[in-house]
Amino acid sequence: MIHPIIFLSLFKSLLAPLHISDAGVYAIAYTWLIILVLAGLSVVATKAISAVPGGLQNFMEVIIGGIENMLVETMGEHGRPYFPLIATLAIFIAVSNLIGLIPGFFPPTANINTTAACAVVVFVTTHVVGVKEHGFGYIKHFMGPIIWLAPMMFFIEVIGHFSRVISLTLRLFGNMNGHELVLMIFFGLAPFLVPMPMMMMGILVSFIQAFVFMLLAMIYISGSLEHAH
């Protein structure tokens, strides 16, 4: 396996003409690393699918099946077409969070650009789905239940929908960046004993943040599918 320092040096040389900061280079480098790892993992897991799963196939089926069951429980059967998007976001965010627990590696989700990109994907998908499902009638979602309050409610709803992007971005970024900073401080103070409980808690935080992001994405998309009253 390529050493993280060599890996980052290669990316720095490739991105040097773009004048990207070191933090940005780390985020881009490890994002591509995670994409390649997940792509390779999916190829290996689906290369020899059998009726009786075992090993890697069994592990992947548990993950995919769990996400699918949660999606159906949250969004209903009409949410199945959005399973690829939800599952991709959940797995990518979870792996991005967990990779930061490996010494020498940097979690892409500790960079605000990565979390903002994921949040924008959810935001755009939500409204594309709403327009596709309801057409021009989708605007009723922003008008509120009382007609004479519609102009005021429209601006309130628009601000509320844009605030979802900020909320999704900052929640994930704040938790992962904060945990990374705390872990670095503890590694500097007591590199052998103290960081272990923090790393164990980091595993829990990583999964919780991926779950929260996935759950909110499902709720937002499900809301755009509903008929406004």
Legacy VTK file of the C-alpha trace (Angstrom):
# vtk DataFile Version 3.0
C-alpha trace
ASCII
DATASET POLYDATA
POINTS 229 float
0.000 0.000 0.000
1.312 3.461 -0.912
2.472 5.549 2.049
0.188 8.542 2.856
3.082 11.028 2.530
3.981 9.765 -0.957
0.302 9.726 -1.904
-0.159 13.351 -0.815
3.050 14.451 -2.515
1.802 13.072 -5.819
-1.476 14.953 -5.468
0.294 18.176 -4.483
2.405 18.027 -7.626
-0.664 17.376 -9.783
-2.726 20.182 -8.218
0.107 22.716 -7.894
-1.010 24.787 -10.959
-4.430 25.299 -9.306
-2.900 26.892 -6.151
-5.085 24.830 -3.805
-4.351 24.976 -0.064
-2.871 21.980 1.737
-6.201 21.264 3.437
-7.911 21.253 0.047
-5.271 18.918 -1.385
-5.753 16.516 1.535
-9.525 16.516 1.054
-9.293 15.934 -2.706
-6.597 13.272 -2.363
-8.408 11.219 0.246
-11.758 11.679 -1.495
-10.311 10.092 -4.628
-8.672 7.395 -2.543
-12.019 6.522 -0.953
-13.763 6.562 -4.342
-11.186 4.137 -5.762
-11.366 1.868 -2.709
-15.179 1.727 -2.773
-15.218 1.173 -6.536
-12.729 -1.671 -6.210
-14.657 -3.131 -3.282
-17.917 -3.091 -5.268
-16.248 -4.850 -8.205
-14.808 -7.557 -5.951
-18.081 -8.000 -4.047
-20.171 -8.370 -7.218
-17.669 -10.365 -9.267
-18.845 -13.754 -8.036
-22.371 -13.349 -6.664
-23.861 -16.587 -5.407
-27.264 -17.625 -4.078
-25.639 -18.514 -0.767
-23.610 -15.434 0.202
-20.381 -15.711 2.072
-17.454 -13.557 3.087
-17.414 -10.120 1.465
-20.738 -10.621 -0.323
-22.475 -11.431 2.956
-20.941 -8.348 4.627
-22.021 -6.043 1.790
-25.533 -7.506 1.698
-25.963 -6.741 5.397
-24.973 -3.093 4.829
-27.033 -2.606 1.669
-30.019 -4.469 3.128
-29.937 -2.356 6.297
-29.885 0.906 4.328
-32.676 -0.314 2.050
-34.911 -1.326 4.966
-34.376 2.039 6.643
-35.166 3.861 3.393
-38.440 1.962 2.923
-39.445 2.550 6.548
-38.718 6.283 6.247
-39.862 7.084 2.697
-42.152 4.186 1.833
-42.037 2.109 -1.338
-41.981 5.239 -3.517
-38.549 6.006 -2.096
-36.859 2.962 -3.666
-35.766 4.847 -6.853
-33.592 7.064 -4.642
-31.843 4.158 -2.926
-28.629 4.429 -5.039
-28.168 8.091 -4.058
-28.940 7.563 -0.358
-26.761 4.454 -0.080
-23.865 6.129 -1.902
-23.969 9.158 0.393
-24.217 6.997 3.528
-21.338 4.681 2.616
-19.101 7.472 1.310
-19.606 9.628 4.409
-19.140 6.693 6.798
-15.876 5.602 5.148
-14.684 9.219 4.909
-15.293 9.636 8.625
-13.610 6.374 9.598
-10.468 6.843 7.510
-9.459 9.718 9.787
-8.948 7.200 12.617
-6.032 5.641 10.723
-2.779 7.394 11.736
-1.481 9.523 8.886
-4.813 9.756 7.092
-7.138 12.756 6.858
-10.971 12.478 6.757
-12.376 14.389 3.743
-15.478 15.199 5.788
-13.297 17.339 8.093
-13.050 19.772 5.157
-16.062 22.049 4.681
-15.870 21.803 0.884
-16.563 18.065 0.984
-19.528 18.362 3.330
-20.904 21.315 1.335
-20.696 19.285 -1.878
-22.708 16.448 -0.296
-25.253 18.933 1.073
-25.684 20.633 -2.319
-26.291 17.231 -3.941
-29.119 16.573 -1.465
-30.526 20.096 -1.939
-30.561 19.922 -5.744
-31.963 16.386 -5.758
-34.750 17.379 -3.387
-36.059 20.128 -5.655
-35.457 18.287 -8.918
-37.517 15.416 -7.534
-40.214 17.844 -6.356
-40.521 19.535 -9.754
-40.470 16.192 -11.550
-43.194 14.790 -9.287
-45.531 17.791 -9.097
-44.549 20.060 -11.969
-45.470 23.709 -11.444
-47.655 22.646 -8.512
-44.475 22.081 -6.510
-44.546 25.782 -5.650
-47.445 25.016 -3.281
-44.879 23.517 -0.905
-43.617 27.060 -0.323
-46.965 28.843 0.032
-48.242 27.597 3.375
-51.831 26.645 4.269
-53.329 30.178 4.298
-53.585 31.966 0.948
-53.245 35.529 2.259
-50.039 34.581 4.073
-48.562 32.963 0.947
-46.179 35.848 -0.016
-44.620 35.910 3.454
-44.578 32.115 3.764
-42.845 31.814 0.393
-39.798 33.780 1.570
-39.747 31.967 4.915
-39.867 28.583 3.198
-37.157 29.545 0.703
-34.861 30.649 3.536
-35.682 27.440 5.404
-34.784 25.277 2.414
-31.486 27.096 1.853
-30.685 26.758 5.546
-30.812 22.985 5.080
-27.636 23.214 3.027
-25.911 25.166 5.799
-27.219 22.786 8.452
-26.100 19.621 6.639
-22.727 21.168 5.822
-21.842 22.540 9.249
-23.188 19.627 11.295
-21.022 17.047 9.558
-18.008 19.340 9.163
-18.134 20.589 12.758
-18.326 17.150 14.307
-15.614 15.576 12.182
-13.243 18.540 12.244
-13.714 18.951 15.995
-13.024 15.290 16.638
-9.926 15.434 14.428
-8.558 18.431 16.351
-9.226 16.836 19.742
-7.581 13.600 18.617
-4.498 15.481 17.397
-4.217 17.329 20.720
-4.425 14.083 22.714
-1.888 12.411 20.437
0.480 15.300 21.161
-0.022 15.073 24.946
-0.082 11.310 25.454
0.402 9.413 22.201
-0.042 5.899 23.627
-2.840 5.707 26.206
-5.150 8.733 26.177
-6.140 8.728 22.448
-7.552 5.164 22.541
-10.896 6.083 24.211
-11.186 9.044 21.819
-10.608 6.760 18.849
-13.276 4.364 20.089
-15.666 7.277 20.467
-14.600 8.405 16.979
-15.935 5.167 15.508
-19.303 5.834 17.133
-19.330 9.478 15.998
-18.431 8.450 12.445
-21.400 6.120 12.122
-23.805 8.485 13.881
-22.921 11.399 11.589
-23.308 9.226 8.482
-26.676 8.002 9.809
-27.913 11.535 10.587
-26.912 12.836 7.147
-28.585 9.875 5.451
-31.753 10.222 7.544
-32.089 13.960 6.843
-31.520 13.375 3.115
-34.340 10.821 3.104
-36.663 13.154 5.015
-35.985 16.090 2.669
-36.521 14.036 -0.493
-39.588 12.366 0.979
-41.031 15.802 1.799
-40.674 16.904 -1.811
-42.604 13.827 -2.942
-45.595 14.566 -0.719
-48.586 16.538 -1.980
-48.900 20.023 -0.505
-52.181 20.816 1.267
LINES 1 230
229 0 1 2 3 4 5 6 7 8 9 10 11 12 13 14 15 16 17 18 19 20 21 22 23 24 25 26 27 28 29 30 31 32 33 34 35 36 37 38 39 40 41 42 43 44 45 46 47 48 49 50 51 52 53 54 55 56 57 58 59 60 61 62 63 64 65 66 67 68 69 70 71 72 73 74 75 76 77 78 79 80 81 82 83 84 85 86 87 88 89 90 91 92 93 94 95 96 97 98 99 100 101 102 103 104 105 106 107 108 109 110 111 112 113 114 115 116 117 118 119 120 121 122 123 124 125 126 127 128 129 130 131 132 133 134 135 136 137 138 139 140 141 142 143 144 145 146 147 148 149 150 151 152 153 154 155 156 157 158 159 160 161 162 163 164 165 166 167 168 169 170 171 172 173 174 175 176 177 178 179 180 181 182 183 184 185 186 187 188 189 190 191 192 193 194 195 196 197 198 199 200 201 202 203 204 205 206 207 208 209 210 211 212 213 214 215 216 217 218 219 220 221 222 223 224 225 226 227 228
